[in-house]
Amino acid sequence: MSRVLVVDDESHIRDVVQYALVRDGHAVDLAANGEQALACLAGGGIDLVVLDVLMPELDGLAVCRQVRGHGRVPIIFLSSRTEEADRVLGLELGGDDYVTKPFSPRELSARVRAVLRRTGAGGSDDGLAPPPPPIVRGRLTIDRARPECTIDDHHVVPLTVTELRLLAALLERPGRVLSRDQLITCVYDGDHHVTARTVDTHVRNIRGKLAVHGVDAIVTVHGLGYRGL
């Protein structure tokens, strides 16, 4: 059973989301504002956060910035903002998905399942399957068992789980061009809610985080997709 934190300043939204997720088999914690959300996350044990963007005082984007400063718990944004720029901003800050209001509870539940599945959050490990071997490319190492990305064996790159999976998919196939559709299939488990723009945003995030250490690992092949170096 996965434990999901639902954060929204509107009680009826919290109730609707809680009902849908509990029916889907999740344990649900509730928070009415950003401060409560951070306090709940500090206690640990949260597998995924459904996070409202527009909240008074400490909004969802600010909460996401703080969470991404020290953790990789998956985040699905909820927002009444439908503009593409707002969706891109949410993804650039480290969100794993973005759902606009009004929303279908069934669709939200499906997205929660998809994000949990592809990030491995809340899953159980029976210890029988051997961990995948690390991927080493120059100064960069991806340890998928942890999961963690390091440069020069000690600088940890703060990638989200989705970003790490995307980078791993490219680097374990060096020189091979992967289209955005192929990346959606292998990285996002074919989630039909994920768009090519989502892939582009996550690639841009990865590049920015690697560039801090002077590392470039992804090449854009115009009209085709991306390849790892």
C-alpha positions in Angstrom: 0.0 0.0 0.0 1.3 3.4 -1.0 1.0 6.5 1.3 -0.1 9.6 -0.6 -0.1 13.2 0.9 -2.9 15.4 -0.5 -2.3 19.1 -0.1 -5.0 21.6 -1.0 -6.5 24.6 0.8 -10.0 23.6 -0.3 -11.6 21.0 1.9 -13.9 19.6 -0.8 -11.0 19.0 -3.1 -9.1 17.2 -0.4 -12.3 15.1 0.3 -12.7 14.2 -3.4 -9.1 13.2 -3.9 -9.0 11.3 -0.6 -12.1 9.3 -1.5 -10.7 8.4 -5.0 -7.3 7.4 -3.7 -8.5 5.4 -0.7 -10.9 3.5 -3.1 -7.8 2.8 -5.2 -6.1 1.2 -2.3 -3.8 4.0 -1.0 -3.4 5.3 2.5 -4.0 9.1 2.4 -2.7 11.9 4.6 -4.2 15.4 4.3 -2.7 18.9 4.6 -4.6 22.2 4.2 -1.5 24.4 3.4 2.2 24.3 2.6 3.4 24.4 6.1 1.4 21.4 7.1 2.6 19.6 4.0 6.3 20.2 4.9 5.7 19.1 8.5 4.1 15.8 7.2 6.9 15.2 4.8 9.5 15.8 7.5 8.0 12.8 9.3 8.8 10.5 6.4 6.9 7.6 4.9 5.2 9.6 2.1 5.4 7.8 -1.3 3.8 10.6 -3.4 2.4 14.1 -3.0 -0.7 15.5 -4.8 0.1 19.2 -4.4 -2.2 22.2 -5.2 -0.3 25.1 -6.8 -2.4 28.0 -5.7 -2.4 28.2 -1.9 -2.1 31.3 0.3 1.2 32.1 2.0 3.3 29.1 1.0 2.1 27.9 -2.4 2.7 24.6 -4.1 5.6 25.8 -6.1 7.4 27.0 -3.0 6.7 23.6 -1.3 8.1 21.8 -4.3 11.3 23.9 -4.3 11.9 23.0 -0.6 11.1 19.3 -1.2 13.4 19.1 -4.1 16.2 20.6 -2.1 16.6 17.4 -0.1 14.4 14.7 -1.5 12.9 13.0 -4.6 9.4 12.1 -3.5 7.2 12.1 -6.6 4.9 15.2 -6.9 1.8 15.6 -9.0 0.6 19.2 -9.2 -3.0 20.2 -9.1 -3.8 23.6 -10.5 -6.6 25.7 -12.1 -3.9 27.3 -14.3 -4.2 25.7 -17.7 -1.5 27.7 -19.6 1.3 25.6 -21.1 3.9 28.0 -19.4 2.5 27.1 -16.0 2.7 23.3 -16.7 6.2 23.7 -17.9 7.2 25.7 -14.8 5.8 23.0 -12.6 7.8 20.3 -14.4 10.9 22.4 -14.4 10.7 22.8 -10.6 10.7 19.0 -10.2 7.1 17.9 -10.6 6.4 14.5 -12.1 3.0 15.4 -13.5 0.6 18.3 -13.7 -3.2 17.9 -13.5 -5.5 20.9 -14.2 -8.8 21.6 -12.4 -11.5 20.7 -12.8 -10.3 17.1 -13.0 -11.7 13.6 -13.1 -11.0 11.7 -9.9 -10.6 8.5 -12.0 -8.0 10.2 -14.2 -6.1 11.5 -11.1 -6.1 8.0 -9.7 -4.7 6.7 -12.9 -2.0 9.3 -13.0 -1.1 8.5 -9.3 -0.7 4.8 -10.3 1.4 5.7 -13.3 3.8 7.9 -11.4 4.1 5.4 -8.6 4.8 2.6 -11.1 7.4 4.4 -13.1 9.2 5.9 -10.1 9.1 2.7 -8.0 7.7 4.7 -5.0 5.8 2.6 -2.5 6.8 -0.6 -4.1 8.0 -3.6 -2.3 11.3 -5.4 -3.0 11.4 -9.2 -2.3 15.2 -9.1 -2.5 15.3 -11.9 -5.2 16.1 -9.9 -8.3 19.7 -8.6 -8.5 20.0 -4.8 -8.7 20.8 -3.4 -12.1 24.5 -2.6 -12.6 25.6 1.0 -12.4 25.9 3.0 -15.7 29.3 4.8 -16.0 29.9 7.3 -18.7 33.1 9.4 -18.2 32.7 11.4 -15.0 29.1 10.4 -14.5 27.7 7.4 -12.7 24.1 6.3 -12.4 23.4 3.8 -9.6 19.8 2.6 -10.3 19.7 0.5 -7.2 19.9 3.5 -4.9 18.8 5.4 -7.1 21.4 8.1 -7.4 23.4 10.0 -10.0 26.9 11.2 -9.1 29.7 13.0 -10.8 33.4 12.2 -10.1 32.0 9.6 -7.6 31.1 12.1 -4.9 29.1 15.0 -6.3 25.4 14.0 -6.1 23.2 15.4 -8.9 19.7 16.2 -7.5 17.7 14.5 -10.2 14.2 13.4 -9.6 13.4 9.7 -10.0 11.8 10.4 -13.4 14.8 12.5 -14.6 17.2 9.8 -13.5 15.2 7.1 -15.4 15.3 9.3 -18.5 19.0 9.9 -18.3 19.7 6.2 -17.7 17.5 5.2 -20.7 19.7 7.4 -22.9 23.1 6.5 -21.4 22.6 2.8 -21.4 22.1 3.0 -25.2 25.1 5.3 -26.1 24.9 6.7 -29.6 21.4 5.5 -30.2 18.8 8.1 -31.0 15.5 7.7 -29.1 12.4 9.5 -30.3 10.2 11.2 -27.7 7.6 8.5 -28.3 10.2 5.8 -27.5 11.2 7.7 -24.3 7.6 8.0 -23.3 7.2 4.2 -23.7 10.4 3.1 -21.8 10.7 5.9 -19.2 7.1 6.9 -18.5 5.7 3.4 -19.1 3.7 4.6 -22.1 1.6 6.9 -19.9 -0.7 8.6 -22.5 -0.9 11.7 -20.4 2.8 12.4 -20.9 3.5 14.7 -23.9 6.6 15.4 -26.0 6.8 18.7 -24.2 7.1 16.9 -20.9 10.1 14.9 -22.2 11.7 18.1 -23.5 11.2 19.8 -20.1 12.8 16.9 -18.2 15.7 16.8 -20.6 16.3 20.5 -20.1 16.2 20.0 -16.3 18.8 17.2 -16.6 21.1 19.3 -18.7 20.9 22.3 -16.3 21.7 20.1 -13.3 24.7 18.4 -15.1 26.0 21.7 -16.5 26.6 22.9 -12.9 29.5 20.4 -12.9 30.5 21.0 -16.5 29.0 17.8 -17.8 27.0 17.4 -21.0 25.5 13.9 -21.5 22.6 14.4 -23.9 22.6 15.4 -27.6 19.5 16.7 -29.4 19.1 15.2 -32.8 16.7 17.7 -34.5 13.6 16.1 -36.0 14.3 12.7 -34.4 14.8 12.9 -30.6 17.8 12.6 -28.2 20.8 10.4 -27.8 23.2 9.8 -24.9 26.9 10.5 -25.2 
